């Protein structure tokens, strides 16, 4: 006897009503379908480095993977070798002293750190300051966890920096966290010592924890900065960092969070109840990656620099304008006045030129007139994308 399908009366948790599927998750399925139809889409959307880590990093991984004793569970706090390597990295490149035993917590990518930090600091109904434009995960995870989102403006005329006069005029009495991200994604605006000093002062006066997300400081940027270099910053600030962008290891999911021992302990309390430690061979390979010398970073950036020139040509072909001082692995451009809507432009480029670009509206209202190009694509593909777009944009 054939059993009929039943409509189960199961409803999802109410928290899902406040968020939608991540834009790239949804859009990349469309791109995959186009590729399955033989349309050969060139993706300039996602910032996933396409170059490999250093040879020494890969050698360490392969060697350590042969250790028969290295496949068990690892400490929640990460192995000492990795915590010490992160501390040396911060001392060498950011001039920041961190205690590897108490002020550093390795993460399975810094994205999970956004979740852990929000769980550790924000009660349902409390407020979180999120930049507009900004990384969509700051908003979506805060919403899933019951926090109230309060956006603060980053504007082109202000160099994509927070407007502290606007911030001071807000009711900040229920704000627990403020998310910042410099070098900024998506705009490419770079951090300055003055910005970080203002953020630390703002955090201390308003009893807010500033969380600086800092994964892009080694990409096309000669002077990496950390908010923790400001005296007293550890008392009120947390910094996330990652090997995904800086060392071409996005799929490895290795990041870290740094702050004062109390903040780190609260974050660990959440993390230890959510996941286990990372595979030991990967942690040791990450330790090797963090020892890279200046020549390795410069060789990596030489590739990005060449790609950036082609991305600039694509922007000009689209009629977009952009700031030459941008850093990071994207190019952020303003669409021409003749273009009514950014998605109209990106959809035309996707379906007629078969090139996927990111519309800026996904990062917030202040991104509605902008488009983002990823530099994580080989030069020959970027050149082909340029040729296709030139055929479509007359």
C-alpha positions, -999 to +999 in steps of 0.1 A: +000+000+000+014+034-010+018+058+018+008+094+011+031+122+020+021+140+051+023+177+059+039+177+093+028+205+115+063+215+125+073+252+126+108+265+127+120+285+157+107+321+157+143+334+157+145+324+120+119+349+110+144+377+116+170+365+092+172+352+057+196+328+040+230+344+037+232+362+003+262+343-009+247+310+000+217+318-021+235+335-050+262+310-054+236+283-059+223+303-088+259+307-101+264+269-097+232+262-117+244+286-145+277+267-146+259+234-147+241+247-178+276+254-194+276+292-190+311+293-173+304+322-149+335+340-136+330+347-099+344+380-086+320+379-056+335+360-026+368+369-009+382+334-008+420+335-015+428+312-044+466+312-037+481+285-014+497+289+020+535+288+022+553+256+012+566+254+048+530+254+061+519+226+038+550+206+047+543+209+084+507+198+079+518+167+059+545+157+084+523+162+115+494+143+099+516+112+100+519+113+138+497+084+150+492+102+184+480+135+168+444+126+159+427+128+192+408+157+208+428+188+214+426+213+242+397+238+240+422+266+246+443+255+216+478+240+218+505+261+235+526+263+203+498+280+184+489+305+212+526+314+215+529+318+177+499+342+177+516+362+205+549+364+185+529+375+154+512+403+173+545+414+188+563+414+155+537+430+132+514+450+155+538+459+184+513+444+208+522+423+238+498+394+245+501+368+272+497+335+252+483+317+283+456+341+292+450+368+265+446+346+233+420+321+224+423+302+190+391+298+171+377+277+143+378+307+121+369+342+134+333+339+122+326+316+151+341+342+173+313+366+164+289+340+177+309+333+209+314+369+218+278+378+213+267+349+235+292+358+261+284+395+264+249+403+251+216+394+268+184+391+247+169+426+242+202+444+247+217+464+219+246+460+195+261+487+173+267+475+138+283+495+110+264+503+078+279+492+054+293+462+072+298+425+073+262+410+073+271+383+099+273+410+126+236+417+121+224+382+114+240+365+143+230+392+167+194+389+155+194+351+159+206+356+195+179+381+203+199+412+204+186+445+191+205+459+162+214+496+162+233+507+130+258+534+129+267+552+096+299+548+076+298+573+048+320+580+018+323+617+026+337+607+060+362+583+046+340+554+058+349+562+094+324+563+123+308+597+129+315+601+166+292+632+168+264+610+156+273+582+180+275+606+210+240+618+201+225+583+204+209+567+234+237+543+243+223+531+276+214+496+264+244+491+241+267+462+251+289+457+220+301+478+191+314+460+160+342+476+140+361+462+110+394+478+098+408+476+073+372+479+064+352+454+044+336+462+020+349+497+016+387+492+018+391+521+043+422+517+064+425+521+101+445+549+116+460+553+151+436+582+157+406+561+149+416+534+173+423+560+201+388+575+195+372+541+196+390+531+229+380+564+245+344+560+233+342+524+247+356+534+281+333+564+286+302+546+276+310+512+292+308+495+258+329+466+245+344+474+211+351+444+190+375+450+161+374+424+133+409+426+117+414+399+090+426+422+062+455+441+076+482+422+056+465+426+021+478+455+001+486+473+034+521+483+043+514+492+080+492+466+098+475+481+129+458+466+159+433+484+182+451+466+210+481+488+204+463+517+221+471+520+258+443+506+279+425+490+249+425+455+264+403+468+293+374+475+269+383+460+235+384+426+218+402+419+185+394+391+161+420+379+136+423+351+111+447+332+089+420+330+062+430+361+043+465+369+056+479+335+049+456+321+021+440+296+045+402+302+044+392+266+043+414+257+072+391+278+096+418+290+119+414+323+137+419+339+171+405+364+196+426+386+219+417+407+249+421+407+287+421+375+306+385+380+320+370+385+286+389+356+271+376+334+300+340+343+293+344+336+256+361+302+264+331+294+286+309+296+256+333+280+231+340+250+253+302+242+254+298+246+216+328+228+199+361+210+206+396+219+197+411+220+162+430+191+146+466+192+160+484+190+127+464+220+115+473+240+146+510+232+141+509+241+104+492+274+114+521+279+138+545+276+109+523+300+087+526+327+114+563+326+111+562+339+075+588+366+068+581+400+050+591+385+016+563+360+017+537+387+024+552+409-003+551+382-029+514+375-020+506+412-024+524+414-057+498+391-071+470+412-055+485+444-069+484+431-105+448+419-100+438+452-085+448+470-118+425+447-138+397+452-112+402+489-117+397+486-154+365+466-148+353+494-125+360+521-151+343+500-178+312+499-156+314+537-152+322+533-115+345+555-095+367+543-066+392+555-040+428+545-050+438+544-013+417+513-006+434+483+010+423+447+014+413+420-011+383+438-027+377+469-048+347+490-038+333+513-064+304+538-068+280+531-096+273+560-121+244+583-117+230+569-150+225+536-132+191+534-114+200+505-091+231+485-083+213+451-086+201+461-120+238+465-129+251+433-112+223+412-126+230+425-162+267+417-158+258+382-143+233+371-170+247+389-200+285+389-194+285+358-171+305+376-144+294+376-108+299+409-089+287+417-054+260+444-051+268+468-022+232+468-008+239+434+010+262+453+033+236+479+043+217+510+031+249+530+027+261+505+002+231+508-022+251+528-048+282+506-047+296+474-062+323+452-048+349+432-069+369+404-053+406+401-061+406+364-054+407+354-090+436+346-114+447+374-137+437+356-169+401+352-155+400+388-145+411+398-180+384+375-195+358+391-172+369+425-184+366+414-220+331+401-214+319+432-196+333+454-223+311+435-248+280+441-227+286+477-214+287+499-245 
